[in-house]
Amino acid sequence: MSWLVLVVSGVLEAVWATALGRSEGFSKLGPTVVFGVALLASMGGLAYAMRELPTGTAYAVWVGIGASLTVAYGMATGAETVSLVKILLILGIVACVIGLKLAH
């Protein structure tokens, strides 16, 4: 159960990171609210997962999922440039996250 919660928390990290950028310094209400709710849920899930998973592993997986999804979303929406090198590097992060799960 901890791994599932950790993955969902990583997805929520991408949500709050994206919402933070769209909030324009907390000047837009909608993205600011999404940021706050997603941040609390993401951190709560990370804390829950860390009750059973080692801190380093849980944090690395959480950050890896969040960072990968945030960049992928940015590329999909045109906010980030798309390149083969960038895609391969993101896939490398995903492979490392999978490796951490398999090694646990």
ABEGO torsion letter per residue (X at the ends): XAAAAAAAAAAAAAAAAAAAAAAGGGABAAAAAAAAAAAAAAAAAAAAAAAABBAAAAAAAAAAAAAAAAAAAAAAAGABBBBAAAAAAAAAAAAAAAAAAAAX
